[in-house]
Amino acid sequence: MDLSFLSPEAGLVALAAAVPLALLLHGERRTRRLRTALRLDPPARTQRGLLVASVVAVPALLGLGAMQPVVDRSTEHVTRTDAEIFFVIDTSRSMVASRTATSRTRLERARAGTLRVRGELGQVPAGVASMTDRLLPHLFPTPDAQVFAATLERSVGIDQPPPVNWNRTATTLGALSALATRNFFSREVRRRVAIVFTDAESRAFATENVGALFRRQPAVRAIFVRVGSADERVYTTGGEVEQAYRPPATASTTIRALAAATGGDAFDESQLGEVVEAAKRAVGTGRTEVRGNERNKLALAPYSVALAFLPLGLLLWRRNL
């Protein structure tokens, strides 16, 4: 951890403390002579000391803020070398469905769930991909949690990119086969995990074919998280229900069948704790090493300026007594 100043010459502002301090000492001498003449008791030392400290602290803290102090912190990335996770988020149009017009959408809940699960698996490199009728990687597995969160926020959105074929149901869960065939994972990694957040509203696909690809060595351990329910609807910007959309009743059956075919697990979005446990079992324990450093800068100027208001408030309070 290092402390540096972006504009150290601005610290001369602190010299302004000399002016009110000189005036305070001059006034104290006159007040002392007057108390002696009137034979009055002097004020408590603590009160005088607090007043002097407050007069000095205000310009000193403002001067410190003007110097723009910055704390530079470096954090080593300890990461697993034998395991990787890919988080796949369904971005088809049905993922804008919600319980009410003002409730969080399925996509928003999927993003939040992804961040929670990722946070529990910090040492395992994780990537991000979106899915409609194709699978698109946005970030290949990395141990950097900040990059992961930024990618999830900025790159994962509804129909980004749009599906290749426009159909009433855009999602094809069969697109997940690319995880096993398109080098999404590093070649040397043997423990491969895919955590898929989807509403499971999919066109027909060959479930067994996907399962066979996932089980082929090195196998991809699949964890499916069903986001959504039959009572959710797609709402227009005006808050009206889109009449063309109706959740299919087969979504739950589809996700369970795919989990069984791939040898994976299927959960509901309310079971994120179980999702984390399943992922931990899938990655197990293995080799770790330090790969890169993450540098964070913390600007202290706002805190220094805010702190200056405490002695300033004390001075104003004493003045009004």
BELWOKA-V284580 format. One record per backbone hydrogen bond with DSSP energy under -0.5 kcal/mol. CO is the residue of the C=O (numbers start at 1). NH is the residue of the N-H. Records with the same first field share a line. If there is no record, write none. Layout:
CO->NH ; NH
//
This chain:
2->72
4->70
7->10
8->11
9->12
10->13
11->14
12->15
13->16
14->17
15->18
16->19 ; 20
17->21
18->22
19->23
20->24
21->25
22->26
23->27
24->28
25->29
26->30
27->31
28->32
29->33
30->34
31->35
32->36
33->37
34->38
35->39 ; 40
36->39
44->48
45->49
46->50
47->51
48->52
49->53
50->54
51->55
52->56
53->57
54->58
55->59
56->60
57->61
58->62
59->63
60->64
61->65
62->66
63->67
64->69
65->68
67->6 ; 7
68->6
69->300 ; 301
70->4 ; 72
71->73 ; 298
72->2
73->296
75->294
76->78
77->79 ; 291
79->289
82->190 ; 191
83->125
84->193
85->87 ; 127
86->88 ; 195
87->89 ; 129
88->90 ; 197
89->131
91->159
92->95
93->96
94->97
95->107
97->106
98->233
100->103
105->109
106->110
107->111
108->112
109->113
110->114
111->115
112->116
113->117
114->118
115->119
116->120
117->120
118->121
119->122
121->124
123->80 ; 125
125->85
126->142
127->87
128->138 ; 139
129->89
130->136
131->91
132->172
134->132 ; 136
136->130
139->128
142->126
143->145
144->148
145->149
146->150
147->151
148->152
149->153
150->154
151->155 ; 156
152->156
155->157
157->160
159->161
164->166
165->167
168->170
171->203
172->175
173->176
174->177
175->178
176->179
177->180 ; 181
178->182
186->189
190->192
191->84
192->221
193->86
194->196 ; 223
195->88 ; 197
196->198 ; 225
197->90
198->227
200->202
205->207
206->210
207->211
208->212
209->213
210->214
211->215
212->216
214->220
219->192 ; 221
220->222
221->194
222->265
223->196
224->226 ; 267
225->198 ; 227
226->228 ; 269
229->232
233->98
234->242
236->239
240->236
241->243
242->245
244->246
248->251
250->254
251->255
252->256
253->257
254->258
255->259
256->260
257->261
258->262
259->263 ; 264
265->224
267->226
268->271
269->272
271->275
272->276
273->277
274->278
275->279
276->280
277->281
278->282
279->283
280->284
287->81 ; 82
289->79 ; 291
292->77
293->295
294->75
296->73
297->299
298->71
300->304
301->305
302->306
303->307
304->308
305->309
306->309
307->310 ; 311
308->312
309->313
310->314
311->315
312->316
313->317
314->318
315->319
316->320
318->321
//
